[in-house]
Amino acid sequence: MSGSKLWREEGKVAAVQNQGSCGSCWAFAGIAAVEGHYAIATNDLKKFSEQEFVDCAYTRRDGCNGGWYWDAYNTVLSQQRLALLSDYRYTARSGSCQGSSKPNGLTGVKFAGTAKTSGDAALATGLSKGPVAMAFEIKGGFNYYKSGVLSINNCGRTPHHAMAVTGYTPDFWEIKNSWGSRWGDQGYVRDRKSVV
């Protein structure tokens, strides 16, 4: 797929957050995708609550011990509700679920479903509709990335960090991390894009 689609430049991606010491990257990636699709559907960019996912997506374990963004999506799909960050603040620790006691910020739309796919072509197709949550295996110089296009050739097959892919150009994927705006290029990384 040629061309570019950068949802951040179109005002459909909220500010970078910092997950802190909580293993909640999955919640941040999931929220970023939900925020983007909500903004595309309503032309209203809202900041939704990662904490609601951390507290409510898993009933038998700590949401700071990792998770999957599709579990976050399933929470939205089953409840058709999600609090705003201003109503359900992030604490960087797992607590009791307070979702039903908070106002629903997810108004005016109904989320209908998600799809699990893999491969660059599928990613580009997904990104044509909005931001996409993905899991990555972090290797090489990723932790020290500052700018430019990152190229890591020894990627493995054991994903352990989730981020939101927010766009693409012919040369790179634009990816929003959840380690704060002081990491990387204002919280983002550009990853080399193969030909799709």
Backbone as a chain_set.jsonl record, in Angstrom:
{"seq": "MSGSKLWREEGKVAAVQNQGSCGSCWAFAGIAAVEGHYAIATNDLKKFSEQEFVDCAYTRRDGCNGGWYWDAYNTVLSQQRLALLSDYRYTARSGSCQGSSKPNGLTGVKFAGTAKTSGDAALATGLSKGPVAMAFEIKGGFNYYKSGVLSINNCGRTPHHAMAVTGYTPDFWEIKNSWGSRWGDQGYVRDRKSVV", "coords": {"N": [[0.845, -1.176, 0.0], [0.66, 2.114, -0.943], [1.336, 5.632, -0.291], [0.3, 7.764, 2.455], [-0.894, 7.762, 5.833], [-1.553, 9.426, 8.564], [-2.802, 9.481, 11.522], [-2.428, 11.019, 13.776], [-1.683, 13.54, 12.824], [-4.098, 14.291, 11.832], [-5.54, 14.891, 14.024], [-6.668, 12.829, 15.545], [-5.584, 11.361, 17.576], [-4.869, 11.057, 20.95], [-2.927, 12.758, 23.533], [0.341, 11.558, 24.478], [0.741, 9.237, 27.123], [1.983, 8.094, 30.351], [2.657, 4.958, 31.49], [3.923, 4.268, 33.815], [5.102, 2.277, 36.557], [3.385, 0.169, 36.348], [2.369, -2.746, 34.644], [0.782, -2.124, 32.252], [0.665, -1.676, 29.531], [-0.894, -2.872, 27.56], [-3.463, -1.901, 28.125], [-3.144, 0.825, 27.575], [-2.502, 0.748, 24.838], [-4.859, -0.374, 23.819], [-6.759, 1.571, 24.603], [-5.828, 3.799, 23.138], [-6.421, 3.008, 20.505], [-9.235, 2.77, 20.674], [-9.88, 5.448, 21.319], [-9.014, 6.739, 18.963], [-10.693, 5.598, 16.954], [-13.167, 6.362, 17.954], [-12.925, 9.158, 17.769], [-12.697, 9.437, 15.0], [-15.224, 8.549, 14.194], [-16.958, 10.375, 15.444], [-15.874, 12.879, 15.273], [-14.814, 13.968, 17.547], [-12.377, 14.122, 19.779], [-11.756, 12.328, 22.547], [-10.396, 11.702, 25.823], [-10.032, 8.685, 27.109], [-10.333, 6.327, 29.872], [-7.62, 4.519, 30.897], [-7.329, 3.285, 33.32], [-9.784, 2.142, 33.922], [-9.791, -0.116, 32.277], [-7.562, -1.459, 33.405], [-8.503, -2.018, 35.988], [-10.913, -3.389, 35.515], [-10.976, -5.22, 33.329], [-9.912, -7.71, 33.929], [-10.951, -10.055, 36.217], [-9.854, -11.91, 37.916], [-7.206, -11.47, 38.318], [-4.348, -9.274, 38.666], [-4.396, -6.279, 36.909], [-2.093, -4.902, 36.381], [-0.201, -6.728, 35.838], [0.323, -7.255, 33.186], [-1.388, -7.99, 30.06], [-3.876, -8.327, 27.449], [-4.731, -6.359, 24.663], [-7.054, -6.994, 23.275], [-8.663, -8.034, 25.227], [-9.283, -5.731, 26.54], [-10.788, -4.474, 24.517], [-12.922, -6.288, 24.415], [-14.121, -5.76, 26.843], [-15.178, -3.197, 26.372], [-16.909, -3.834, 24.246], [-18.757, -5.594, 25.454], [-19.845, -4.07, 27.519], [-20.443, -1.6, 26.38], [-19.611, 0.865, 27.274], [-17.419, 3.301, 28.703], [-15.357, 5.028, 30.828], [-14.32, 8.478, 30.999], [-10.965, 9.753, 31.203], [-10.814, 11.907, 32.952], [-12.803, 11.327, 34.763], [-12.105, 8.886, 35.802], [-9.344, 8.369, 37.015], [-5.891, 7.6, 36.257], [-3.872, 5.413, 38.161], [-1.651, 3.814, 38.2], [-1.67, 1.361, 39.433], [-3.393, -1.666, 40.175], [-6.81, -1.839, 41.018], [-10.055, -2.107, 42.654], [-12.841, -2.632, 40.501], [-14.433, 0.186, 39.272], [-16.004, 0.92, 37.228], [-18.839, 0.86, 36.593], [-19.816, 2.799, 38.259], [-19.027, 5.205, 37.303], [-19.499, 8.003, 35.068], [-20.574, 7.376, 31.695], [-18.462, 7.88, 29.077], [-18.483, 7.106, 26.504], [-20.355, 7.847, 24.305], [-22.887, 8.18, 21.775], [-21.961, 6.438, 19.83], [-21.68, 2.992, 18.786], [-19.716, 0.307, 19.527], [-18.832, -2.298, 17.434], [-17.213, -4.537, 16.875], [-14.044, -6.311, 16.632], [-10.979, -7.25, 14.983], [-8.535, -9.785, 14.809], [-5.463, -9.76, 13.297], [-2.542, -10.348, 11.254], [0.631, -9.318, 9.869], [2.077, -7.05, 7.474], [0.478, -6.038, 5.351], [-2.146, -6.423, 6.27], [-2.024, -4.799, 8.506], [-1.682, -2.243, 7.346], [-4.125, -2.047, 6.001], [-5.895, -2.079, 8.187], [-5.068, 0.306, 9.422], [-5.959, 2.178, 7.616], [-8.487, 2.619, 8.431], [-8.321, 3.445, 11.06], [-6.404, 4.018, 14.162], [-4.399, 1.263, 15.374], [-4.043, -1.304, 17.751], [-1.186, -3.11, 18.785], [0.981, -5.889, 19.558], [4.385, -6.212, 20.456], [7.711, -7.568, 20.215], [10.203, -6.362, 22.077], [13.394, -5.37, 21.233], [16.965, -5.04, 20.711], [17.994, -1.738, 19.995], [15.712, -0.425, 20.881], [14.838, 0.609, 23.43], [16.439, 2.826, 23.68], [15.82, 4.533, 21.682], [15.599, 7.623, 19.928], [15.139, 9.305, 17.664], [14.38, 9.494, 14.11], [14.2, 6.693, 11.795], [13.645, 3.604, 13.054], [15.358, 0.559, 12.792], [15.238, -2.71, 13.252], [16.478, -5.828, 12.848], [16.339, -8.353, 13.965], [13.885, -9.295, 14.967], [11.799, -11.045, 17.184], [9.395, -13.671, 17.948], [7.904, -13.45, 20.227], [5.788, -11.584, 21.6], [5.779, -8.911, 23.948], [5.198, -6.344, 24.665], [2.8, -3.874, 24.296], [1.646, -1.475, 21.955], [0.284, 1.412, 20.243], [-0.282, 1.603, 16.864], [-0.282, 4.351, 14.887], [-0.24, 5.367, 12.364], [1.095, 5.571, 8.968], [3.685, 5.929, 6.493], [5.187, 5.753, 3.201], [7.65, 4.855, 4.09], [7.774, 4.254, 6.87], [6.21, 2.964, 9.923], [4.211, 4.739, 12.171], [4.326, 4.835, 15.615], [2.766, 4.889, 18.729], [3.911, 5.038, 21.957], [3.734, 4.147, 25.49], [5.316, 5.31, 27.437], [5.64, 7.857, 28.301], [6.16, 11.309, 27.25], [8.806, 12.034, 27.184], [10.286, 9.912, 26.395], [11.747, 8.46, 23.477], [10.759, 9.924, 20.36], [9.178, 12.363, 21.353], [7.499, 10.582, 22.651], [6.842, 8.819, 20.659], [7.703, 6.323, 18.176], [9.282, 5.645, 15.13], [9.069, 3.041, 12.977], [10.815, 0.988, 10.689], [9.306, 0.376, 7.598], [8.297, -2.382, 5.746], [7.853, -3.365, 2.303], [4.545, -3.324, 1.222]], "CA": [[0.0, 0.0, 0.0], [1.452, 3.338, -1.02], [0.71, 6.777, 0.33], [0.494, 7.994, 3.888], [-2.05, 8.002, 6.679], [-1.037, 9.746, 9.895], [-3.978, 9.904, 12.286], [-2.032, 12.063, 14.729], [-1.746, 14.812, 12.109], [-5.507, 14.595, 11.598], [-6.167, 15.2, 15.308], [-7.44, 11.68, 16.018], [-4.784, 10.636, 18.554], [-4.698, 11.848, 22.174], [-1.555, 12.963, 24.002], [1.076, 10.41, 25.028], [0.652, 9.051, 28.571], [3.051, 7.279, 30.934], [2.07, 3.864, 32.27], [4.635, 4.123, 35.079], [5.623, 0.953, 36.909], [2.319, -0.813, 36.143], [2.466, -3.437, 33.362], [-0.523, -1.854, 31.648], [0.814, -1.243, 28.137], [-2.042, -3.41, 26.831], [-4.591, -0.989, 28.329], [-2.844, 2.067, 26.86], [-2.634, 0.478, 23.406], [-6.286, -0.543, 23.543], [-7.427, 2.872, 24.737], [-5.435, 4.656, 22.012], [-7.2, 2.593, 19.339], [-10.628, 3.16, 20.921], [-9.95, 6.911, 21.192], [-8.898, 7.102, 17.562], [-11.901, 5.226, 16.218], [-14.245, 7.223, 18.444], [-12.716, 10.492, 17.194], [-12.996, 9.36, 13.569], [-16.676, 8.393, 14.034], [-17.732, 11.488, 16.006], [-15.102, 14.12, 15.139], [-14.633, 14.461, 18.921], [-11.3, 13.371, 20.421], [-11.9, 12.247, 24.002], [-9.372, 10.929, 26.535], [-10.7, 7.661, 27.902], [-9.642, 5.862, 31.074], [-6.864, 3.266, 30.942], [-7.519, 2.675, 34.634], [-10.966, 1.281, 33.891], [-9.343, -1.398, 31.739], [-6.68, -2.107, 34.381], [-9.299, -2.493, 37.123], [-12.143, -4.11, 35.196], [-10.899, -6.226, 32.264], [-9.594, -9.011, 34.52], [-11.536, -10.162, 37.552], [-9.138, -12.883, 38.741], [-5.791, -11.159, 38.438], [-3.93, -7.881, 38.698], [-4.259, -5.691, 35.587], [-0.729, -4.385, 36.205], [0.678, -7.854, 35.503], [0.225, -7.506, 31.754], [-2.691, -8.365, 29.527], [-4.018, -8.234, 25.999], [-5.618, -5.262, 24.292], [-8.361, -7.49, 22.853], [-9.482, -8.144, 26.437], [-9.781, -4.377, 26.746], [-11.864, -4.271, 23.548], [-14.075, -7.093, 24.809], [-14.784, -5.034, 27.923], [-15.979, -2.148, 25.732], [-17.974, -4.45, 23.461], [-19.79, -6.179, 26.306], [-20.462, -3.046, 28.369], [-20.763, -0.409, 25.594], [-19.363, 2.021, 28.132], [-16.031, 3.537, 29.073], [-15.246, 6.327, 31.496], [-13.281, 9.415, 30.592], [-9.837, 9.84, 32.132], [-11.121, 12.915, 33.977], [-13.707, 10.728, 35.747], [-11.537, 7.641, 36.336], [-7.926, 8.706, 36.885], [-4.891, 6.543, 36.243], [-3.125, 5.33, 39.419], [-0.5, 2.923, 37.984], [-1.815, 0.141, 40.227], [-4.692, -2.294, 39.961], [-7.734, -1.692, 42.134], [-11.375, -2.679, 42.41], [-13.502, -2.05, 39.337], [-15.408, 1.232, 39.566], [-16.553, 1.346, 35.944], [-20.285, 1.106, 36.561], [-20.153, 3.984, 39.072], [-18.516, 6.4, 36.625], [-20.286, 8.364, 33.875], [-20.152, 6.781, 30.434], [-17.977, 8.846, 28.101], [-18.561, 6.483, 25.179], [-21.719, 8.131, 23.878], [-23.084, 8.545, 20.374], [-21.491, 5.381, 18.935], [-21.717, 1.627, 19.313], [-18.609, -0.488, 19.021], [-19.443, -3.518, 16.906], [-16.336, -5.696, 16.835], [-12.633, -6.141, 16.324], [-10.416, -8.377, 14.242], [-7.121, -10.079, 15.029], [-4.796, -10.058, 12.04], [-1.091, -10.198, 11.312], [1.263, -8.994, 8.601], [2.119, -5.631, 7.117], [-0.656, -5.667, 4.499], [-3.32, -6.334, 7.135], [-1.845, -3.616, 9.347], [-1.97, -1.065, 6.529], [-5.57, -2.016, 5.776], [-6.499, -1.643, 9.443], [-4.738, 1.71, 9.662], [-6.754, 3.043, 6.746], [-9.743, 2.857, 9.143], [-8.04, 4.08, 12.346], [-5.274, 3.467, 14.897], [-4.448, -0.177, 15.625], [-3.213, -1.791, 18.863], [-0.359, -4.261, 18.407], [1.975, -6.351, 20.531], [5.712, -6.275, 19.864], [8.839, -8.035, 21.012], [11.15, -5.246, 22.143], [14.776, -5.854, 21.158], [17.959, -4.13, 20.149], [18.117, -0.373, 20.5], [14.401, 0.199, 21.069], [14.75, 1.386, 24.667], [17.254, 4.035, 23.572], [15.413, 5.266, 20.492], [15.366, 9.064, 20.093], [14.574, 9.919, 16.469], [14.652, 8.796, 12.862], [13.471, 5.453, 11.544], [14.277, 2.484, 13.743], [15.446, -0.651, 11.988], [15.706, -3.857, 14.025], [16.333, -6.967, 11.943], [16.271, -9.64, 14.656], [12.637, -9.35, 15.73], [11.379, -12.392, 17.538], [7.98, -13.991, 17.843], [7.329, -13.489, 21.564], [5.431, -10.208, 21.942], [5.644, -8.637, 25.378], [4.897, -4.931, 24.896], [1.756, -3.403, 23.387], [1.646, -0.066, 21.592], [-0.713, 1.74, 19.225], [0.223, 2.075, 15.575], [-1.179, 5.474, 14.611], [-0.179, 5.802, 10.978], [2.18, 5.064, 8.136], [4.122, 6.572, 5.257], [5.84, 4.685, 2.438], [8.913, 4.452, 4.707], [7.73, 3.828, 8.277], [5.004, 2.926, 10.742], [4.289, 5.643, 13.323], [3.843, 4.042, 16.747], [2.633, 5.628, 19.995], [4.273, 4.239, 23.121], [3.106, 4.612, 26.738], [6.394, 5.561, 28.386], [5.729, 9.296, 28.496], [6.609, 12.087, 26.091], [10.259, 12.22, 27.214], [10.892, 8.763, 25.723], [11.667, 8.44, 22.019], [10.488, 11.189, 19.69], [7.971, 12.877, 22.012], [6.656, 9.444, 22.999], [6.592, 8.013, 19.466], [8.813, 5.689, 17.475], [9.023, 5.319, 13.722], [9.664, 1.734, 12.686], [10.969, 0.771, 9.257], [8.168, -0.306, 6.964], [8.621, -3.186, 4.58], [6.961, -3.114, 1.173], [3.269, -4.063, 1.305]], "C": [[0.888, 1.235, 0.0], [0.703, 4.471, -0.329], [0.995, 6.847, 1.815], [-0.853, 8.148, 4.571], [-1.525, 8.195, 8.087], [-2.179, 10.334, 10.72], [-3.64, 10.992, 13.299], [-2.124, 13.433, 14.069], [-3.178, 15.242, 11.825], [-6.261, 14.872, 12.905], [-6.999, 14.081, 15.885], [-6.689, 10.838, 17.046], [-4.544, 11.55, 19.754], [-3.229, 11.909, 22.578], [-0.968, 11.673, 24.572], [0.95, 10.414, 26.545], [1.851, 8.227, 29.046], [2.424, 6.219, 31.822], [2.755, 3.668, 33.616], [5.08, 2.69, 35.307], [4.584, -0.158, 36.767], [2.465, -1.434, 34.757], [1.169, -3.343, 32.572], [-0.431, -1.373, 30.207], [-0.368, -1.685, 27.296], [-3.248, -2.484, 26.94], [-4.377, 0.314, 27.559], [-2.976, 1.882, 25.355], [-4.105, 0.356, 23.017], [-7.047, 0.767, 23.595], [-7.087, 3.773, 23.561], [-6.224, 4.301, 20.755], [-8.667, 2.992, 19.498], [-10.794, 4.67, 20.74], [-9.917, 7.346, 19.737], [-10.156, 6.796, 16.774], [-13.105, 6.059, 16.665], [-14.133, 8.615, 17.813], [-13.04, 10.51, 15.702], [-14.51, 9.313, 13.354], [-17.445, 9.643, 14.435], [-17.112, 12.857, 15.759], [-14.906, 14.796, 16.498], [-13.572, 13.591, 19.589], [-11.451, 13.454, 21.933], [-10.754, 11.432, 24.573], [-10.084, 9.972, 27.469], [-9.763, 7.099, 28.966], [-8.953, 4.508, 30.896], [-7.113, 2.527, 32.247], [-8.751, 1.775, 34.667], [-10.615, -0.085, 33.312], [-8.503, -2.15, 32.768], [-7.486, -2.735, 35.513], [-10.38, -3.495, 36.741], [-12.015, -5.231, 34.166], [-10.645, -7.623, 32.815], [-10.14, -9.06, 35.942], [-10.739, -11.076, 38.476], [-7.655, -12.607, 38.856], [-5.555, -9.662, 38.332], [-3.707, -7.36, 37.282], [-2.9, -5.067, 35.329], [0.269, -5.489, 35.877], [0.585, -8.233, 34.039], [-1.168, -7.927, 31.35], [-2.687, -8.223, 28.025], [-5.031, -7.16, 25.67], [-6.963, -5.768, 23.812], [-9.254, -7.769, 24.062], [-10.056, -6.779, 26.806], [-10.945, -4.102, 25.796], [-13.11, -5.045, 23.956], [-14.839, -6.45, 25.952], [-15.682, -3.949, 27.348], [-17.156, -2.757, 24.992], [-19.103, -4.974, 24.338], [-20.534, -5.119, 27.114], [-21.021, -1.862, 27.569], [-20.673, 0.844, 26.466], [-17.864, 2.102, 28.415], [-15.949, 4.927, 29.667], [-14.177, 7.195, 30.842], [-12.17, 9.413, 31.634], [-10.132, 10.825, 33.259], [-12.038, 12.374, 35.068], [-13.12, 9.495, 36.425], [-10.031, 7.723, 36.1], [-7.013, 7.486, 36.939], [-4.059, 6.586, 37.52], [-1.854, 4.494, 39.309], [-0.491, 1.755, 38.96], [-3.232, -0.378, 40.024], [-5.546, -2.147, 41.21], [-9.063, -2.348, 41.81], [-12.056, -1.915, 41.274], [-14.562, -1.043, 39.776], [-16.138, 1.69, 38.313], [-18.023, 1.703, 35.986], [-20.696, 2.322, 37.379], [-19.684, 5.29, 38.439], [-19.393, 6.729, 35.42], [-19.701, 7.726, 32.617], [-19.731, 7.882, 29.461], [-18.122, 8.371, 26.677], [-19.994, 6.629, 24.651], [-21.751, 8.451, 22.392], [-22.599, 7.513, 19.372], [-21.727, 4.028, 19.599], [-20.566, 0.871, 18.686], [-19.13, -1.87, 18.669], [-18.518, -4.72, 16.905], [-14.917, -5.336, 16.491], [-12.17, -7.354, 15.544], [-8.957, -8.539, 14.611], [-6.521, -10.471, 13.691], [-3.293, -9.97, 12.25], [-0.567, -9.896, 9.911], [1.127, -7.53, 8.252], [0.918, -5.2, 6.282], [-1.921, -5.501, 5.333], [-3.232, -5.109, 8.033], [-2.175, -2.348, 8.564], [-3.462, -0.933, 6.259], [-6.296, -1.545, 7.034], [-6.273, -0.17, 9.707], [-5.486, 2.656, 8.739], [-8.084, 3.405, 7.404], [-9.538, 3.551, 10.489], [-6.84, 3.457, 13.022], [-5.5, 2.002, 15.28], [-3.549, -0.507, 16.813], [-2.46, -3.031, 18.395], [0.552, -4.639, 19.559], [3.288, -6.574, 19.804], [6.669, -7.003, 20.797], [9.894, -6.934, 20.945], [12.564, -5.799, 22.198], [15.689, -4.734, 20.711], [17.95, -2.764, 20.81], [16.803, 0.31, 20.793], [14.351, 1.103, 22.295], [15.459, 2.729, 24.567], [16.9, 4.879, 22.355], [15.146, 6.737, 20.819], [14.71, 9.692, 18.877], [14.935, 9.083, 15.243], [13.799, 7.551, 12.721], [14.258, 4.295, 12.127], [14.259, 1.259, 12.839], [16.058, -1.758, 12.83], [15.429, -5.102, 13.191], [16.142, -8.302, 12.646], [15.016, -9.746, 15.518], [12.256, -10.797, 15.993], [9.876, -12.561, 17.43], [7.31, -14.092, 19.213], [6.978, -12.076, 21.995], [5.247, -10.024, 23.44], [5.421, -7.161, 25.689], [3.896, -4.47, 23.843], [1.887, -1.901, 23.179], [0.573, 0.15, 20.541], [-0.013, 2.24, 17.97], [-0.776, 3.13, 15.098], [-1.088, 5.986, 13.179], [0.988, 5.202, 10.236], [2.482, 6.038, 7.006], [4.711, 5.457, 4.399], [7.084, 4.119, 3.129], [8.811, 3.894, 6.123], [6.307, 3.722, 8.802], [5.212, 3.94, 11.858], [3.606, 4.96, 14.496], [3.883, 4.877, 18.018], [2.934, 4.683, 21.153], [3.584, 4.82, 24.358], [4.158, 4.793, 27.838], [6.632, 7.05, 28.593], [6.338, 10.004, 27.296], [8.112, 12.35, 26.09], [10.997, 11.041, 26.589], [10.76, 8.942, 24.215], [11.523, 9.819, 21.429], [9.141, 11.695, 20.195], [6.963, 11.753, 22.299], [6.357, 8.506, 21.847], [7.879, 7.372, 18.966], [8.367, 5.464, 16.034], [9.794, 4.048, 13.412], [9.709, 1.53, 11.179], [9.821, -0.065, 8.704], [8.674, -1.121, 5.796], [7.595, -2.908, 3.485], [5.706, -3.971, 1.33], [2.415, -3.768, 0.084]], "O": [[1.766, 1.377, 0.851], [-0.414, 4.292, 0.155], [1.811, 6.1, 2.355], [-1.824, 8.605, 3.969], [-1.099, 7.237, 8.732], [-2.483, 11.524, 10.628], [-4.5, 11.804, 13.639], [-2.592, 14.388, 14.689], [-3.442, 16.423, 11.602], [-7.477, 15.064, 12.893], [-7.939, 14.335, 16.638], [-7.109, 9.723, 17.357], [-4.073, 12.677, 19.6], [-2.394, 11.193, 22.026], [-1.69, 10.815, 25.08], [1.04, 11.465, 27.179], [2.632, 7.727, 28.237], [1.74, 6.54, 32.794], [2.221, 2.97, 34.478], [5.397, 1.973, 34.358], [4.888, -1.318, 37.044], [2.667, -0.707, 33.784], [0.539, -4.355, 32.265], [-1.355, -0.728, 29.711], [-0.803, -0.952, 26.409], [-3.977, -2.297, 25.966], [-5.311, 0.847, 26.961], [-3.5, 2.758, 24.666], [-4.539, 0.915, 22.01], [-7.883, 1.042, 22.734], [-7.97, 4.449, 23.034], [-6.65, 5.191, 20.018], [-9.274, 3.498, 18.555], [-11.734, 5.119, 20.085], [-10.689, 8.209, 19.319], [-10.636, 7.635, 16.012], [-13.957, 6.416, 15.852], [-15.133, 9.181, 17.373], [-13.593, 11.487, 15.197], [-15.027, 9.958, 12.443], [-18.478, 9.948, 13.838], [-17.748, 13.881, 16.005], [-14.84, 16.022, 16.594], [-13.844, 12.439, 19.929], [-11.294, 14.522, 22.525], [-10.201, 10.569, 23.892], [-10.66, 10.374, 28.48], [-8.56, 7.363, 28.958], [-9.615, 3.479, 30.762], [-7.11, 1.296, 32.284], [-8.761, 0.759, 35.363], [-11.093, -1.105, 33.808], [-8.707, -3.345, 32.981], [-7.193, -3.849, 35.948], [-10.734, -4.359, 37.544], [-12.868, -6.118, 34.129], [-11.104, -8.611, 32.242], [-9.825, -8.204, 36.768], [-10.92, -11.03, 39.693], [-6.916, -13.41, 39.426], [-6.442, -8.895, 37.959], [-2.918, -7.933, 36.531], [-2.578, -4.735, 34.188], [1.451, -5.217, 35.663], [0.75, -9.401, 33.685], [-2.022, -8.189, 32.197], [-1.643, -8.025, 27.403], [-6.071, -7.058, 26.321], [-7.949, -5.04, 23.925], [-10.479, -7.743, 23.938], [-11.17, -6.68, 27.32], [-11.971, -3.563, 26.21], [-14.224, -4.53, 23.859], [-16.061, -6.572, 26.031], [-16.823, -3.794, 27.785], [-18.278, -2.26, 25.092], [-20.277, -4.816, 24.001], [-21.731, -5.26, 27.364], [-21.956, -1.197, 28.014], [-21.518, 1.738, 26.41], [-17.148, 1.101, 28.37], [-16.422, 5.894, 29.07], [-13.248, 6.691, 30.21], [-12.404, 9.107, 32.803], [-9.737, 10.594, 34.402], [-12.053, 12.901, 36.18], [-13.577, 9.098, 37.496], [-9.516, 7.207, 35.108], [-7.322, 6.481, 37.579], [-3.591, 7.651, 37.925], [-1.055, 4.472, 40.245], [0.569, 1.218, 39.281], [-4.151, 0.389, 39.736], [-5.058, -2.313, 42.328], [-9.187, -3.059, 40.813], [-11.865, -0.709, 41.115], [-15.466, -1.368, 40.546], [-16.81, 2.721, 38.323], [-18.419, 2.746, 35.467], [-21.807, 2.827, 37.215], [-19.922, 6.365, 38.988], [-19.97, 5.826, 34.814], [-18.487, 7.561, 32.496], [-20.547, 8.716, 29.069], [-17.911, 9.139, 25.739], [-20.74, 5.654, 24.566], [-20.77, 8.931, 21.824], [-22.803, 7.689, 18.171], [-21.944, 3.938, 20.807], [-20.451, 0.8, 17.462], [-19.778, -2.532, 19.479], [-19.008, -5.848, 16.934], [-14.619, -4.205, 16.108], [-12.876, -8.358, 15.452], [-8.223, -7.556, 14.716], [-7.0, -11.392, 13.029], [-2.834, -9.561, 13.316], [-1.224, -10.176, 8.907], [0.188, -6.856, 8.676], [0.391, -4.106, 6.484], [-2.682, -4.554, 5.132], [-4.241, -4.453, 8.294], [-2.877, -1.473, 9.072], [-4.003, 0.172, 6.287], [-7.201, -0.714, 6.961], [-7.177, 0.53, 10.162], [-5.629, 3.835, 9.061], [-8.738, 4.368, 7.003], [-10.462, 4.175, 11.01], [-6.298, 2.47, 12.524], [-6.632, 1.563, 15.482], [-2.412, -0.039, 16.875], [-3.012, -3.888, 17.706], [0.857, -3.819, 20.425], [3.307, -7.063, 18.675], [6.464, -7.047, 22.01], [10.41, -6.621, 19.872], [12.902, -6.588, 23.08], [15.248, -3.634, 20.38], [17.903, -2.653, 22.035], [16.778, 1.532, 20.944], [13.876, 2.236, 22.213], [15.119, 3.667, 25.288], [17.606, 5.835, 22.035], [14.548, 7.058, 21.846], [13.816, 10.526, 19.023], [15.684, 8.109, 15.325], [12.807, 7.373, 13.429], [15.398, 4.043, 11.737], [13.25, 0.967, 12.197], [17.26, -1.749, 13.094], [14.278, -5.394, 12.867], [15.814, -9.294, 11.995], [15.068, -10.223, 16.652], [12.382, -11.658, 15.122], [9.176, -11.704, 16.892], [6.271, -14.738, 19.352], [7.768, -11.425, 22.678], [4.646, -10.859, 24.116], [5.45, -6.765, 26.854], [4.116, -4.652, 22.645], [2.198, -1.154, 24.107], [0.014, -0.809, 20.008], [0.762, 3.195, 18.021], [-1.961, 2.845, 14.925], [-1.783, 6.935, 12.816], [1.769, 4.428, 10.789], [1.646, 6.856, 6.622], [4.732, 4.307, 4.839], [7.528, 3.021, 2.793], [9.682, 3.13, 6.539], [5.357, 4.275, 8.248], [6.296, 3.993, 12.438], [2.449, 4.551, 14.395], [4.899, 5.492, 18.343], [2.284, 3.648, 21.305], [2.93, 5.86, 24.28], [3.923, 4.475, 29.003], [7.715, 7.453, 29.017], [6.955, 9.375, 26.436], [8.645, 12.841, 25.096], [12.186, 11.141, 26.284], [9.778, 9.508, 23.734], [12.098, 10.781, 21.938], [8.105, 11.491, 19.562], [5.75, 11.944, 22.205], [5.683, 7.494, 22.038], [8.984, 7.812, 19.285], [7.211, 5.133, 15.771], [11.014, 3.989, 13.566], [8.756, 1.859, 10.473], [9.43, -1.079, 9.282], [9.403, -0.608, 4.947], [6.573, -2.272, 3.741], [5.788, -5.181, 1.542], [1.307, -4.291, -0.035]]}, "num_chains": 1, "name": "protein.A"}
